Amino acid sequence: MQELGVKLENKPWYDHAPKSVETIHECKVTILWNQQVRTDRTIPNNKPDIIIRDNKKGTRMLIDVAISGDRNVLEKEAEKLLKYKDLITEILRMRNVKGKVIPVLTGATGTISKSLRQYLSNIPGNNEIKELQKTAILGTAHILKKVLT
């Protein structure tokens, strides 16, 4: 997120606690972390992991991140797209902006879908798939170590 002007602390990613709202005035971008979206209609799934509001470009990105079982990566990706379909439609209707849902899914042992590269290309910054895979694998190893010892 440095590309958007967000100042990152000099800590490893796993020690970083993001602010719930980060506003970058220079480029009119607001990043919302784990925030509920208010809409005119009641929509059950209205709290994606990350929302990037770019008022300069008139866009909204709803990013939902998950690590699933390796066999379920494609199913979960489709589930995330369907889950936020009503929300993105309502945002487009209310705000008259462009928007998209971006599922970022990795399997527990690093499995990815063919479309992950395309989804990541929509997110600002240097988003490397190998870093996502590494994170998923290390998290899986940590869980297994806790359970088996």
N, C-alpha and C positions, 0 to 999 in steps of 0.2 A: 503494500500500500504506500510505499515511499513515493511511487510515481504520482500519487494524488496529493502528496504533501503531508501525509500523516507522519508525525515524528515518532519513531520507534525507539524504545529503550534498548540499551545495549545488553540484553539478556537473551538467553535461549528462548525459542518460541514457546516451549512448554511451561516457562515461568511467566510468560506475558499474560496479563489480564486486560483484555480490551475494554475501553470505555463503552458504555451502552449507546452513547451518541457521540460521534466525531464529526465536526463540521469544518470544512476547509473553505474559507471565504474566498480565497483567490480564484478558485475554479468552480465555485458554487456547487460543491459536492457535499452530501451528508451521508455518512455511513452509520447505519443502525445495526446494533448487535443484539439479537434476541429480543426484539421489540414487537409488540402487537400492532397490527395495522388497523386503523379505524376506518370503517366503511359505513355507507348508508344502510346497507343490508347486512343481515347476520350471516357471516361466513364462518364455518367451523374451523377451518385451517387458515388462520390469519397471523401466524407467528413464525415466519421463516428464520433461519439462523442468521442470515446477513441480508440487509437491504442496502443497495447503493443507489441513492437518489442523485442524479445529475441534472440540476435545474438548468444549466447552460445548454445541454444537449436535449433536454426534455425526455429523459429516459429513467426507467426504474429497472433494477436487476434484483430479483429475488433469488438468493443463493441458499441452497440447502445442502448441508454436508453430512455424510454418513459413511460408516464402515459396516459392511454387511458380510454375510457368509459368501464365500467365493462363488457358489452356485446361484446366488440370488442377485448378483450385481445388475443384470439387465432388468430383472423384475422390479427391483427397488428403484432403479432409474426411471422406469415407466411410472411407477407408483408416485414418485416425487413430482413428476411432471403433471400427473393427473390431480394430485393432492392440492396443488396451488393454482390449478386452471381457473377456478372460480374467483380466487383472489386477484389474480393478474387481470382478468376480465373486468372486475369491479374497479380496480385501480385505473385501468385505461379509460373506463367510462367516466369515472369521477374527475380525474385529473387531466384528461385529454393529452396523455403522454404515451410514448412507446415503452414497451416493457417486455421482459422475458423472464422465464424461470430457468435457472441454471442448476441442475443437480450435479453435485461433485461427490461421486461414489467410488470407493475402493473396496475390494474384497479384503478379508482379514489377512490373507497372505500376499496381497499386492495385486490381485486380479483387477483389471480395468475393462471398461467397455470400449468399443471402437470409437464411440462419439465423445469420449472424455476430452480428447485434444481440442475438438471443436468447441465444447463448452468452456474449457479453460481459456481459449483464445478471446472470449468475450469479456473476461475479467481483467481489469487493469493490473499491470505488474508482471513480474517474471514468475510464472507459475509452472514449476517443473513437476512432471508426472513422477519422476524417480523420487522426489522428496515426499510426495504424497504416499507412494508405495512404501518408502522407508518408514515413515511415521506409522502407517497401518501395521507393518510387520513388527516394529518395536513395541507398539501397543499390545498386539496379540501375544508377543513373547512375554511381556510384563504380566498380562492376565494369566497366562499359562503357568508362569513361575509362581505366582501367588496361590493359584489353585492346587498345584502339584506339590508344593513344599509345605 
